[in-house]
Amino acid sequence: MLCTARRVIPQQLRRHIAHEAATSACSGGFSPAALRRLASTLAILEQKDGKLNHGSLSAITAAKQIGGPVHGFVAGSSIKPVADEAATADGLDKIISVENAAYDKGLPENFAPLLVENIKKGGYTHVITGHTAFGKNVLPRVAALLDAQQISDITAIESESTFVRPIYAGNAIATVESTDSTKFITIRGTAFAPAELGKGSAAVEEGVDPKADSPTEWLSEDLAKSDRPDLSTAGRVVSGGRGLKSKDDFDKVMEPLADALGAAIGASRAAVDSGYADNSLQVGQTGKVVAPQLYMAVGISGAIQHLAGMKDSKVIAAINKDGDAPIFQVADVGLVGDLFEKVPELTEKLKK
Ligand SMILES: Cc1cc2nc3c(=O)[nH]c(=O)nc-3n(C[C@H](O)[C@H](O)[C@H](O)COP(=O)(O)OP(=O)(O)OC[C@H]3O[C@@H](n4cnc5c(N)ncnc54)[C@H](O)[C@@H]3O)c2cc1C
């Protein structure tokens, strides 16, 4: 796939290219290293209720791989502590922060114009954020406003214009090249470790606030509350599928197992659609992508759409009564048996 450029190369870049072409001793071309020196990336970070989302620091790691200066971006109310914490991230040169409660909920209608102004001001060649609900919501709008194509859900960076992304639920890997002068990229969090905090001391700078009107108003949210580890970043995940039969059984079987392992709970789409689990727990192509140290699939058949969300887990364990279930093809360890018997037995052993 080739994303075509519809915008003119910025004057500064054109001048540099002309200079490189004129002075290059080899072929009259310009070196990739020279272009890399011109790259500069804005890594958009997420915050919630005045707390930096540490998972969003993966955008900084990806930005560092592109080369050139990396600036972080945060916006919302009481943003100073968030900006100060983010400023200690490894590899960050500057944090741009905008203090305004209107940006607390990350509404694309006003967050996109906010980003557009700050991107124009910074003249960035790359803009990166996580392939999260926020990133998927906001970045396409920003890219459209700046007449560029978004490159979504990348798992690797080959060069400053070439990126790798899974397609068809991870069954094929595409290498895509973009010639847009500003590249808008969402990254798969499990492919880039979050940048370490406490390693840097970037300057914090106030960004531009266009205070764009939003036709959308945030009214309320109804979130499932849990003391368990966050599904997207947990080191251990136990997921239940349609084999659990009912919500009561799902809770009765999966919760003690999760407690015994200190794990987050996930679910297949069939379990979510049947009302056994909240949809925020769905793992897969249309749910969350996870890559924990341990992923345990209980009563899950292993459809490709489910595998798309968990196949990069370090150790995959499966419990299923059907020995031919496709989940066993990706599992490192498997147990063929009735989950209503095997899981409580395993849970008791784990508790000991
Ligand atoms: C566009 C699209 C996107 C999708 N996105 C997702 C997604 O993000 N995530 C996702 O999960 N799916 C997704 N799906 C759905 C996917 O195709 C499957 O339908 C779904 O994953 C099946 O869920 P399951 O494995 O829980 O159910 P089933 O396929 O019905 O499997 C249930 C399993 O439980 C086992 N079982 C039953 N009883 C017991 C027992 N007592 N003990 C042990 N094992 C038992 C059975 O042997 C079976 O293997 C998507 C589908 C489409 C078309």
The ligand as an ORCA input file, in Angstrom:
! r2SCAN-3c Opt
* xyz 0 1
  C     -15.833     -8.874     12.191
  C     -15.735     -9.774     13.399
  C     -15.020     -9.335     14.495
  C     -14.912    -10.164     15.617
  N     -14.190     -9.729     16.690
  C     -14.010    -10.563     17.726
  C     -13.203    -10.168     18.835
  O     -12.690     -9.044     18.920
  N     -13.029    -11.067     19.828
  C     -13.578    -12.330     19.821
  O     -13.368    -13.087     20.772
  N     -14.352    -12.697     18.780
  C     -14.595    -11.857     17.768
  N     -15.414    -12.255     16.748
  C     -16.211    -13.488     16.914
  C     -15.450    -14.762     16.615
  O     -15.535    -15.062     15.248
  C     -16.029    -15.929     17.426
  O     -17.394    -16.049     17.139
  C     -15.866    -15.801     18.924
  O     -14.525    -15.501     19.257
  C     -16.258    -17.132     19.588
  O     -16.181    -16.982     20.972
  P     -15.977    -18.264     21.883
  O     -14.699    -18.914     21.540
  O     -16.182    -17.827     23.292
  O     -17.235    -19.155     21.512
  P     -17.334    -20.525     20.703
  O     -16.661    -20.415     19.380
  O     -18.748    -20.941     20.750
  O     -16.448    -21.509     21.577
  C     -16.820    -21.979     22.841
  C     -15.795    -23.030     23.241
  O     -16.074    -23.446     24.553
  C     -15.806    -24.825     24.623
  N     -16.616    -25.374     25.738
  C     -17.953    -25.435     25.834
  N     -18.320    -25.954     27.020
  C     -17.157    -26.251     27.664
  C     -16.869    -26.831     28.933
  N     -17.833    -27.197     29.793
  N     -15.562    -26.971     29.286
  C     -14.565    -26.621     28.444
  N     -14.790    -26.068     27.231
  C     -16.066    -25.882     26.849
  C     -16.231    -25.381     23.277
  O     -15.577    -26.621     23.008
  C     -15.809    -24.267     22.351
  O     -14.517    -24.490     21.833
  C     -15.536    -11.445     15.620
  C     -16.239    -11.872     14.501
  C     -16.343    -11.057     13.401
  C     -17.094    -11.545     12.201
*
